[in-house]
Amino acid sequence: MAKAALDRIMEESKTLDAEELRRLREVLDTMASPTEEEHKREALRQALRVAGLVTQVRQPRAADTPNRRLIPVQGKPVSETSSEERR
């Protein structure tokens, strides 16, 4: 989020009454709490560590996955070409 937008939200939150602040807190807490999917992933990571299959699980950085554009390709799909070459 842009700093300006965050600053604006923080300023506007100062004008809320107690009930509106409580509702805002509930929404923010819900947004920040881990989902069931995240709990499952963490359980899997822990099981892999306990089993000795991994020593650490690195989280991907946002910079590692930039927005990518598809490149138009003519001809057969690469998967089909590689299957043919294996035969």
N, C-alpha and C positions, 0 to 999 in steps of 0.2 A: 504494500500500500504506500502511496506517496506520502511523504512527511506532512505535506500541507493538508491532505485529507484527514490524516490521523490527528493533527493539531486541531482541525475544525471539529471533529467528533468529540475530542476531549473538552473543548470549549463549550460545545452544545450540551454535553453531559452535565455541566455545572448548573444548567437551568432546570434539570429534572427534579421532580418532587421525590419523596421517599419511596412511594410505590413504583414509580417509573424506574428508579434506580435499582430496586429489587428485581423487577422484570428484566432490566438490562443485564444485571448480574447473572440471572438464570440463563439467559440466552448466551452470554459469553462463556459461562461455565459449560454449557452443553456443546458449544462449538469447540472448546478446548479439550474436552474429555476424549480419551481414546475410544475408537470404535471397536466393535466386536472383531472385525477383521484385523485390526492392529493387535488386539489381545492374542488372536490365534497365531499371528506372525511371531510375536515375542515368545510364545510358548514353544513354537517350532525352533526358534533360535536357541532357546535355553536347552531344549532336548538335544540338539546337535552339539552344543558345548559339553553337556554332561556325558554324552556318548563318546566324546573325544574326536568327533568328525571335523569340527572346526574350532579354532581358538578365538576368532573374533569375526563379527559380521559388520562390514563397513556399510554405512548408509550412503547412497548416491548423493552427490552434491548437485545442486540445481544447475551449476555451470557445466556439469558433465553431460547434460541432456538438453542442448539448445534446440530451439525450434528448427525443424528440418523440413525442407521442401522435397516432394517427390520429383524424381527425374523421369520424364517420359522416355520410354524405351521401346524400340521397334523390334518386332520379331517374337520368338517364343519366350515364355517365362524362363528365368534363370533356373528355377527348380526343375523344369522339364529338360533343359539342356544338360544339367548335371546328372540327371537320372539316365539319360541316353549315353553319356560318356562312361558311366559305370558299367554298362553292359558290354 
